[in-house]
Amino acid sequence: MTSAIKDLAHALKNSRYTVVLTGAGISTESGIPDFRGSGGLWKARDAMELLSLETLYYRPELFYTEGLRLLNTMRGKQPNAAHKALAWLEQRSLVNSIITQNIDGLHYESGSKRVLEMHGNLRTSSCLECRRKTSFESLADAVAKGQIPPKCHCGGILRPDVVFFGDPMPPCFDEVVQEARQAELMLVVGSSLQVAPVSYLPSLSKQLAIINLEPTPYDNAASIVIRNKAGVVFEELLDYIRDEDDVWE
């Protein structure tokens, strides 16, 4: 048991409002490659090209073949120990909300309730004309049948409910900023904290803790920094919390 794990447990206990910010690193243990690491999703092809509004509108064949294939690498995965631990902590009021950069939906799959998905999700799609929502599967099925671009009943084009390059931030971003400002403790898990506007959020919280394999620009500002896999850290953290009941009374 490391002292940093104990410090994190006590920080969670003492914080009256804890917000968790998660990035791609929390989902690597579920079999989803991160974006910048060795073999990351950025390495296969320029994701900024494949997953952009320009490609969606002007090169739909590329978007709905290679772009959709890239999105599908993040579907059908299972939550790992870190996702499940965050849901457990939320159930015990030790975590108040989760802000995630991820679109894989694994926080919801693990049972977390208050999740703000900054970059959208892979559960639904929307019509660009009538704004009607439908399932992501209906979009994928249409593409599989050769309909590119996939069409809504009204004849409009269906697109995944993901924030692509060129999209504005989603409506929930205002709530994200409010959550960050309200946080007495922000726990960052698996994020490089190098891409705006996410990189701005930790500066809004009163106390910062970071779990990430690689250094981040905020390490010097954090009171707790743990460089290890998220699943390993959370298993150890939950063991400590369960064994030290007197800490939580």
C-alpha positions, 0 to 999 in steps of 0.5 A, a space after each residue: 500500500 503506497 502513501 499516495 493511495 492513502 492520501 487519495 482515500 483521505 482526500 476523497 473522504 474530506 472533499 465535500 464535492 469531488 469531480 472525476 475527469 477521465 480520458 482515453 487512458 482509463 479505457 485502455 485496460 478495456 482494450 481500447 487503444 489510446 490516441 497518443 501512445 504506441 499503437 494509438 488510434 492516431 497512429 493508424 491514420 490521421 483521425 483529424 481527417 477521418 473524424 472531421 465535419 469536412 470529411 463528413 460533409 464532403 467525403 462521406 464515403 471516407 467518413 462512413 467507411 474508414 471513419 466509422 471503422 475507427 469509431 467501431 474500435 471503441 464499441 462493444 467493450 466492457 468496463 474495467 476495474 477503474 470504471 467499476 470503482 468510480 461507480 462504487 465511489 459514486 454510490 457511496 457519495 465519494 464521487 459527485 460527477 464524472 466528466 469524460 472525454 471518452 465516447 465509449 460509454 463505459 462509465 454508463 455500462 459500469 453503473 455510474 449515473 452522473 456522467 457528462 460526455 464532453 465528446 458525445 457518445 456511440 449510443 445514438 445518431 441524429 438527422 442533420 435535417 429534422 434532428 430526430 434521434 435514432 440508435 447508432 446501430 441503425 446508422 451502422 446497419 444502413 451503412 452495412 447495407 451500402 447506404 452511404 451516407 445513411 439516411 433518416 426517414 425524412 431523407 436527411 443524413 444521419 450522423 453519430 452523436 459524437 463531437 467531431 473536429 470542427 464541431 462546437 462543444 456540446 451543450 453540456 460544456 457549460 455544466 462541465 465548467 460549473 462542475 469543475 468550479 464547484 469541485 473541492 477535489 478534481 481527480 484526473 484519470 487517464 488524461 494527458 491534459 494537453 488538449 483544450 478546452 479539457 486542459 483548462 478544467 483542472 485549473 478551476 478546482 481547489 485541489 487536484 489529484 492525478 492518476 496517469 501513466 505519463 507526466 502531465 502539465 499539471 503534475 506540479 500543481 497536483 497534491 497527489 500524482 500516481 503514475 500507474 494503470 488506473 485499474 491497479 490504482 483503484 483496486 488498491 484504493 477500494 481495498 484500503 477504503 473497505 479495510 479501514 472503515 474507521 476512516 470513513 466514520 
